[in-house]
Amino acid sequence: MQYFEDSLPPEEFIRIHRSYIINAQLITRIDLHEKDSHLALLTTGQRLPVSKAGYAKLKEVLGI
């Protein structure tokens, strides 16, 4: 996964979880899932888990 993460433009693609690298433009919403975890809702309708580190990156890139 690190290879793919390094080869994609960081302003467009974010690693939100150890298993997921997504295009930031596809995110429609970020929901609190449990006590301290989040889910990213995509334009495709998919809901993907967001790690703590991934959430920090999302906040930085998306300015939230």
JOHU-V50726 format. One record per run of one state. SS is the DSSP state (h for helix, s for strand, l for the rest). FROM is the first residue (numbers start at 1). TO is the last residue. If there is no record, write none. Layout:
SS:FROM:TO
SS:FROM:TO
//
This chain:
l:1:1
h:2:7
l:8:12
s:13:17
l:18:19
s:20:23
h:24:26
s:27:32
l:33:37
s:38:42
l:43:46
s:47:50
l:51:51
h:52:62
l:63:64
//
